[in-house]
């Protein structure tokens, strides 16, 4: 995850803050004929970083679901 400070009024553009790396995050969908039920992964902590101007911290998790759309 690359983090920038977004500032509309900064004439030099957005400032790079830091890059965070996370371990693989995946889920297995449980589906029937017309939908896939919601599944959520466990929280994942930062596994590495490239320090920029500030140090940040974050966690991620994956949430997925689906449904059949027929043309």
Protein Blocks (a to p, Z undefined) as FASTA:
>chain_A
ZZddddfklmnbpadfbdcddddddddddddfkbccdddddddddfbdcddfbccddddd
dddddddddZZ
